[in-house]
Amino acid sequence: MQYSHKGLSKEVREGLIWSLMVLTWQAIARTIRGNQPTLVRFIDATWAPNLAQKKAETEKDSLLKGFKYVLQPYFGN
């Protein structure tokens, strides 16, 4: 599945971001269960496709920026 479909409405894109963030967090949580040291790296261009081309990332392009975007209202400035 390609994340950065420019044609998605804001509501659909945000729903997709939330769904993928939950799955990602579940995978990370499984690695840290039992107080095990864990190193998480997002190294595939799928997470931030413009970064490899040294272009700016937005929540429309980057899944990592999308995670930050949907979580922003729940954190302070």
Buried (B, 14 or more C-beta within 10 A) or exposed (E): EEBBEEEBEEEEBBEBBBEBBEEBEEEEEEEEEEEEEEEEEBEEEEBBBBBEEEEEBEBBBBBBBBBBBBEEEEEEE
